[in-house]
Amino acid sequence: MLPQLCFFVSIVFAFIAWGIVVTRYVWPKLRVMPPVEALRRILIFHSFRFVGLAFLVHGVVSPELPSGFADPAAYGDIAAATLALLSLATLPSRTGLAITWIFNVWGSFDLLSAFYYGAEAGLVPGQLGATFFIPTLLVPLMLITHGLAFRILLRRQTRAAQPPASSSRERLQNPVTVRTAGAP
């Protein structure tokens, strides 16, 4: 019971700590960047998800690590890393944005389903071996950055749907007469 509790507490504290770091230092910089540049920062981070392949390496993980957890976690991570790299290579095109959406949905699903597969397979934290720090340190940050990517993608769509604001030069060339109540 104590190892499971330590595992859970580690994940909760990582969410809190990374939440503070992202709120204070990362998001203030990303939100003022052009959306494609902000997405690139997130995609570069996620291109390192190949590290999830370590779940398949005995000696790094216990031979008793359930394959019902290890296989989907490892292959899901390599798929997410591949999608992140494809997104990076094709941004800012429409195709790149579409791949970024696919990456973000897939990557979020992959991380959340790994928690499910771990519980379903009866994962014991000690079976993770050296990869213990992936779900307790990296996964919370990955989930938070997926949230940021969704926010950036949705903000970009909102901006694209709005008509472009007229420039101050256009307003000077085409002045609008504002009538007040009672004026002829």
Rosetta silent file (secondary structure, phi, psi, omega in degrees, C-alpha in Angstrom):
SEQUENCE: MLPQLCFFVSIVFAFIAWGIVVTRYVWPKLRVMPPVEALRRILIFHSFRFVGLAFLVHGVVSPELPSGFADPAAYGDIAAATLALLSLATLPSRTGLAITWIFNVWGSFDLLSAFYYGAEAGLVPGQLGATFFIPTLLVPLMLITHGLAFRILLRRQTRAAQPPASSSRERLQNPVTVRTAGAP
SCORE:     score description
SCORE:     0.000 S_00000001
   1 L     0.000  -39.516 -178.685    0.000    0.000    0.000 S_00000001
   2 H   -63.470  -43.157  177.756    2.801    2.451    0.814 S_00000001
   3 H   -60.953  -39.480  178.916    4.465    2.178   -2.650 S_00000001
   4 H   -64.082  -41.336  179.248    1.109    2.872   -4.351 S_00000001
   5 H   -64.466  -44.279  178.405    0.532    5.866   -2.069 S_00000001
   6 H   -61.352  -40.391  178.505    4.040    7.226   -2.742 S_00000001
   7 H   -61.325  -49.326 -179.650    3.460    6.791   -6.476 S_00000001
   8 H   -62.741  -45.575 -179.637    0.135    8.644   -6.334 S_00000001
   9 H   -63.084  -38.607  178.133    1.521   11.437   -4.122 S_00000001
  10 H   -61.372  -41.954  179.556    4.484   11.865   -6.469 S_00000001
  11 H   -65.726  -44.642 -179.914    2.153   12.335   -9.426 S_00000001
  12 H   -61.729  -45.919 -179.814   -0.031   14.839   -7.535 S_00000001
  13 H   -64.863  -35.567  177.818    2.992   16.868   -6.396 S_00000001
  14 H   -64.298  -41.768  176.639    4.395   16.867   -9.929 S_00000001
  15 H   -59.999  -44.019 -179.638    1.113   18.287  -11.246 S_00000001
  16 H   -64.179  -51.035 -177.221    1.207   21.014   -8.604 S_00000001
  17 H   -62.857  -47.714  178.965    4.887   21.877   -9.110 S_00000001
  18 H   -65.617  -34.965  176.758    4.713   21.833  -12.918 S_00000001
  19 H   -59.284  -41.945  178.185    1.463   23.799  -12.782 S_00000001
  20 H   -65.815  -47.770 -179.526    3.247   26.539  -10.853 S_00000001
  21 H   -59.060  -47.746 -177.917    6.249   26.528  -13.196 S_00000001
  22 H   -65.597  -42.236 -179.201    4.081   26.629  -16.323 S_00000001
  23 H   -65.060  -41.240 -175.958    1.770   29.319  -14.931 S_00000001
  24 H   -84.295  -34.965 -169.437    4.585   31.594  -13.785 S_00000001
  25 H  -119.173  -33.607 -173.917    7.274   31.049  -16.414 S_00000001
  26 H   -90.385  -56.247 -175.978    6.099   29.155  -19.495 S_00000001
  27 H   -59.380  -41.848  178.915    2.570   30.371  -20.318 S_00000001
  28 H   -57.326  -31.525  177.860    3.387   34.106  -19.997 S_00000001
  29 H   -80.903  -40.968 -178.166    5.991   33.685  -22.753 S_00000001
  30 H   -67.434  -37.567 -173.483    3.949   31.334  -24.951 S_00000001
  31 L   -68.598  -20.997  178.793    0.761   33.394  -24.903 S_00000001
  32 L   -96.162   -6.641  177.377    2.423   36.440  -26.480 S_00000001
  33 L   -79.097  156.807  168.449    4.168   34.442  -29.212 S_00000001
  34 L   -58.295  142.020 -174.743    2.596   33.828  -32.581 S_00000001
  35 H   -52.233  -40.933 -178.665    0.600   30.592  -32.183 S_00000001
  36 H   -63.994  -39.407  179.152    2.802   28.565  -34.549 S_00000001
  37 H   -67.643  -40.223  177.733    5.939   29.540  -32.625 S_00000001
  38 H   -64.011  -42.257  178.228    4.317   28.661  -29.303 S_00000001
  39 H   -63.305  -37.833  179.025    3.211   25.298  -30.698 S_00000001
  40 H   -58.829  -41.548  178.976    6.739   24.609  -31.936 S_00000001
  41 H   -59.198  -43.633 -179.277    8.085   24.935  -28.379 S_00000001
  42 H   -68.867  -42.643 -179.482    5.561   22.381  -27.138 S_00000001
  43 H   -64.499  -37.487  177.056    6.127   20.020  -30.057 S_00000001
  44 H   -60.848  -45.442  177.740    9.898   20.051  -29.543 S_00000001
  45 H   -57.963  -46.136 -176.715    9.370   18.979  -25.932 S_00000001
  46 H   -73.589  -15.026  176.520    7.040   16.161  -26.997 S_00000001
  47 H   -67.179  -12.926  176.748    9.462   14.931  -29.657 S_00000001
  48 H   -86.654    6.790 -178.987   11.379   13.401  -26.722 S_00000001
  49 H   -68.778   -5.391  172.803    8.539   10.988  -25.979 S_00000001
  50 H   -57.386  -20.127  179.715   10.592    8.222  -27.536 S_00000001
  51 H   -58.655  -21.950  177.092   11.883    7.801  -23.969 S_00000001
  52 H   -63.966  -17.911  175.986    8.709    5.764  -23.344 S_00000001
  53 H   -62.474  -18.011  178.008   10.332    2.914  -25.292 S_00000001
  54 H   -61.541  -21.453  177.031   12.281    2.272  -22.076 S_00000001
  55 H   -62.733  -16.435 -178.281    9.148    0.504  -20.788 S_00000001
  56 H   -97.558   -2.170 -173.319   10.131   -2.356  -23.114 S_00000001
  57 L  -102.077  105.199  177.014   13.733   -2.718  -21.885 S_00000001
  58 E   -66.011  138.054 -172.451   14.193   -5.362  -19.186 S_00000001
  59 L   105.844  -39.636  170.246   16.856   -4.237  -16.777 S_00000001
  60 L   -82.141  -42.493  174.239   15.554   -0.695  -17.016 S_00000001
  61 E  -114.361  161.940  176.856   12.145   -2.015  -15.951 S_00000001
  62 L   -67.698  143.965  175.033   11.360   -5.160  -14.026 S_00000001
  63 L   -61.380  -18.571  178.786   10.723   -8.275  -16.127 S_00000001
  64 L   -84.666   -1.254  178.051    7.415   -8.448  -14.214 S_00000001
  65 L   -58.921  122.273 -176.572    6.215   -5.130  -15.663 S_00000001
  66 L   -60.703  130.059  178.301    2.858   -6.080  -17.208 S_00000001
  67 H   -66.924  -21.505  175.901    2.956   -6.028  -20.996 S_00000001
  68 H   -64.751  -19.412  173.116   -0.668   -4.833  -20.830 S_00000001
  69 H  -100.888  -50.300 -170.828    0.796   -1.551  -19.616 S_00000001
  70 H   -60.937  -46.303 -175.920    4.289   -1.519  -21.154 S_00000001
  71 H   -64.024  -54.115  179.803    3.365   -2.201  -24.776 S_00000001
  72 H   -63.961  -34.667  179.694    0.621    0.413  -25.223 S_00000001
  73 H   -65.882  -46.368 -178.031    2.596    2.993  -23.212 S_00000001
  74 H   -66.935  -49.344 -176.996    5.799    2.501  -25.221 S_00000001
  75 H   -72.414  -31.294  174.769    4.222    2.307  -28.661 S_00000001
  76 H   -65.113  -39.553  178.781    1.787    5.112  -27.881 S_00000001
  77 H   -67.388  -41.429 -179.938    4.698    7.338  -26.875 S_00000001
  78 H   -67.782  -34.034  175.198    6.703    6.595  -30.017 S_00000001
  79 H   -65.084  -42.251  178.691    3.608    7.346  -32.104 S_00000001
  80 H   -64.683  -41.321  178.085    3.177   10.654  -30.243 S_00000001
  81 H   -62.809  -41.076  178.575    6.850   11.543  -30.753 S_00000001
  82 H   -63.248  -44.452  178.026    6.515   10.763  -34.474 S_00000001
  83 H   -63.949  -37.456  177.716    3.402   12.932  -34.755 S_00000001
  84 H   -62.781  -43.899  179.489    5.179   15.754  -32.906 S_00000001
  85 H   -67.196  -39.310  176.005    8.086   15.587  -35.352 S_00000001
  86 H   -62.884  -40.631  177.735    5.730   15.479  -38.359 S_00000001
  87 H   -61.291  -46.633  179.438    3.916   18.511  -36.963 S_00000001
  88 H   -58.867  -40.372 -176.791    7.196   20.375  -36.548 S_00000001
  89 H   -71.859  -23.586 -173.745    8.217   19.560  -40.111 S_00000001
  90 H  -111.286   -6.184  176.484    4.948   20.740  -41.650 S_00000001
  91 L   -67.922  147.743    5.618    4.001   23.795  -39.586 S_00000001
  92 L   -97.033   19.276 -178.375    2.650   26.426  -40.347 S_00000001
  93 L   -65.376  166.119  176.367    0.775   24.841  -43.245 S_00000001
  94 H   -60.258  -39.408  178.086   -2.828   23.640  -42.911 S_00000001
  95 H   -61.036  -44.027  178.788   -1.511   20.087  -43.034 S_00000001
  96 H   -61.047  -41.054  177.949    0.874   20.892  -40.182 S_00000001
  97 H   -67.899  -37.466  177.008   -1.941   22.320  -38.093 S_00000001
  98 H   -64.385  -43.411  178.304   -4.086   19.265  -38.812 S_00000001
  99 H   -65.285  -35.417  177.655   -1.242   16.960  -37.775 S_00000001
 100 H   -64.203  -40.520  175.294   -0.740   19.083  -34.655 S_00000001
 101 H   -61.666  -46.112 -179.995   -4.400   18.572  -33.743 S_00000001
 102 H   -61.235  -46.074  177.240   -4.036   14.826  -34.329 S_00000001
 103 H   -55.818  -47.539 -173.871   -0.836   14.773  -32.256 S_00000001
 104 H   -66.992  -41.172  177.139   -2.468   16.653  -29.410 S_00000001
 105 H   -66.611  -49.236 -179.769   -5.577   14.467  -29.284 S_00000001
 106 H   -60.680  -49.491 -176.830   -3.549   11.267  -29.666 S_00000001
 107 H   -60.312  -40.979  177.558   -0.863   12.329  -27.182 S_00000001
 108 H   -65.235  -46.805  178.535   -3.412   13.285  -24.521 S_00000001
 109 H   -59.433  -44.043 -179.029   -5.345   10.055  -25.040 S_00000001
 110 H   -59.362  -46.542 -178.591   -2.130    8.025  -24.884 S_00000001
 111 H   -66.371  -44.231 -179.769   -1.059    9.510  -21.552 S_00000001
 112 H   -67.948  -38.063 -179.819   -4.479    9.181  -19.949 S_00000001
 113 H   -69.981  -26.946  176.992   -4.957    5.644  -21.231 S_00000001
 114 H   -62.178  -37.810  175.740   -1.564    4.634  -19.775 S_00000001
 115 H   -63.042  -41.523  178.757   -2.953    5.349  -16.304 S_00000001
 116 H   -63.999  -49.444 -179.132   -5.943    3.158  -17.152 S_00000001
 117 H   -61.400  -38.084  177.771   -3.796    0.347  -18.574 S_00000001
 118 H   -61.961  -45.201  178.856   -1.520    0.491  -15.533 S_00000001
 119 H   -66.846  -42.864 -178.950   -4.456    0.124  -13.147 S_00000001
 120 H   -63.135  -37.298 -176.994   -6.086   -2.557  -15.298 S_00000001
 121 L   -85.720   -3.206 -178.926   -2.859   -4.594  -15.492 S_00000001
 122 L    73.531   35.376  179.995   -2.185   -4.343  -11.745 S_00000001
 123 L   -57.294  131.479  173.716    0.942   -2.247  -12.163 S_00000001
 124 L  -108.387  130.281 -174.297    3.066   -2.025   -9.016 S_00000001
 125 H   -51.548  -35.190  179.847    5.304    1.088   -8.964 S_00000001
 126 H   -63.533  -22.071  178.418    8.448   -0.947   -8.237 S_00000001
 127 H   -69.969  -18.297 -179.053    7.997   -2.747  -11.573 S_00000001
 128 H   -73.714  -21.134 -179.036    8.737    0.524  -13.346 S_00000001
 129 H    55.068 -131.971 -177.877   12.372    0.468  -12.215 S_00000001
 130 H   -67.282  -16.984  179.781   14.275    3.434  -13.621 S_00000001
 131 H   -82.744    3.173  177.910   11.209    4.520  -15.607 S_00000001
 132 H   -50.386  -33.497 -175.397    9.422    5.418  -12.343 S_00000001
 133 H   -79.243  -10.949  176.196   10.203    9.051  -13.157 S_00000001
 134 H   -67.522  -56.967 -179.452    8.347    9.003  -16.473 S_00000001
 135 H   -73.783  -24.411 -176.555    4.834    8.854  -14.954 S_00000001
 136 H   -92.274  -16.837 -179.081    5.782   10.733  -11.779 S_00000001
 137 H  -122.764  -46.437 -174.262    7.778   13.587  -13.303 S_00000001
 138 H   -85.107  -41.917 -176.084    7.326   13.801  -17.073 S_00000001
 139 H   -59.078  -43.728  177.189    3.714   12.725  -17.646 S_00000001
 140 H   -58.192  -42.102  178.354    2.225   15.544  -15.536 S_00000001
 141 H   -66.202  -38.869  178.397    4.232   18.118  -17.525 S_00000001
 142 H   -62.722  -43.038  178.882    3.251   16.440  -20.791 S_00000001
 143 H   -64.453  -40.361  178.495   -0.444   16.587  -19.872 S_00000001
 144 H   -63.408  -42.905 -179.210   -0.139   20.238  -18.876 S_00000001
 145 H   -71.222  -27.554  171.853    1.588   21.105  -22.155 S_00000001
 146 H   -63.787  -40.929  176.692   -1.105   19.236  -24.080 S_00000001
 147 H   -59.839  -42.970  177.331   -3.586   21.528  -22.329 S_00000001
 148 H   -62.453  -41.979  179.916   -1.547   24.548  -23.420 S_00000001
 149 H   -62.552  -42.286  176.409   -1.441   23.251  -26.995 S_00000001
 150 H   -59.752  -43.095 -179.252   -5.233   22.860  -27.025 S_00000001
 151 H   -61.770  -43.306  179.868   -5.544   26.414  -25.720 S_00000001
 152 H   -67.238  -44.427  179.284   -3.212   27.755  -28.415 S_00000001
 153 H   -62.253  -42.245  179.522   -4.911   25.769  -31.179 S_00000001
 154 H   -69.232  -38.806  177.917   -8.356   26.935  -30.087 S_00000001
 155 H   -64.157  -39.225  179.185   -7.183   30.544  -29.734 S_00000001
 156 H   -63.922  -40.764  178.916   -5.712   30.369  -33.232 S_00000001
 157 H   -67.056  -38.377  178.764   -9.045   29.129  -34.616 S_00000001
 158 H   -63.046  -44.385  178.491  -10.925   31.884  -32.800 S_00000001
 159 H   -63.562  -40.151 -178.900   -8.609   34.511  -34.286 S_00000001
 160 H   -65.774  -31.207 -178.449   -8.949   32.995  -37.763 S_00000001
 161 H   -77.721  -21.103 -179.270  -12.755   33.132  -37.508 S_00000001
 162 L   -82.522  143.857  175.807  -12.751   36.840  -36.593 S_00000001
 163 L   -67.145  146.561 -179.414  -12.607   39.429  -39.380 S_00000001
 164 L   -63.052  140.052  178.595   -9.264   41.201  -39.464 S_00000001
 165 L   -71.545  140.515  179.278   -9.218   44.427  -37.512 S_00000001
 166 L   -73.522  147.535 -179.663   -8.833   47.495  -39.670 S_00000001
 167 L   -77.858  163.973  179.309   -5.583   49.336  -39.314 S_00000001
 168 H   -64.731  -30.014  178.345   -5.416   52.873  -37.969 S_00000001
 169 H   -65.817  -42.012  178.031   -4.435   54.040  -41.459 S_00000001
 170 H   -63.801  -38.232 -179.964   -7.648   52.577  -42.924 S_00000001
 171 H   -65.727  -35.174  178.906   -9.686   54.279  -40.225 S_00000001
 172 H   -71.773  -34.857 -179.870   -8.115   57.634  -41.083 S_00000001
 173 H   -76.097  -28.567 -178.257   -8.768   57.156  -44.797 S_00000001
 174 L  -125.166   70.552 -177.296  -12.385   56.031  -44.224 S_00000001
 175 L   -65.540  144.612  178.293  -13.638   57.988  -41.240 S_00000001
 176 L  -106.150  128.887  177.536  -16.941   56.882  -39.807 S_00000001
 177 L   -85.105  124.780  179.771  -19.305   59.550  -38.657 S_00000001
 178 L   -98.868  124.130  178.666  -20.749   58.648  -35.318 S_00000001
 179 L   -93.773  136.940  175.049  -24.210   60.043  -34.687 S_00000001
 180 L   -98.729  162.654 -179.193  -25.226   60.805  -31.191 S_00000001
 181 L   -57.266  130.976  176.700  -28.778   60.655  -29.912 S_00000001
 182 L    88.168   -8.247 -179.588  -30.782   63.621  -31.138 S_00000001
 183 L   -80.561  146.326 -179.573  -28.246   64.615  -33.841 S_00000001
 184 L   -71.492    0.000    0.000  -29.632   65.105  -37.382 S_00000001
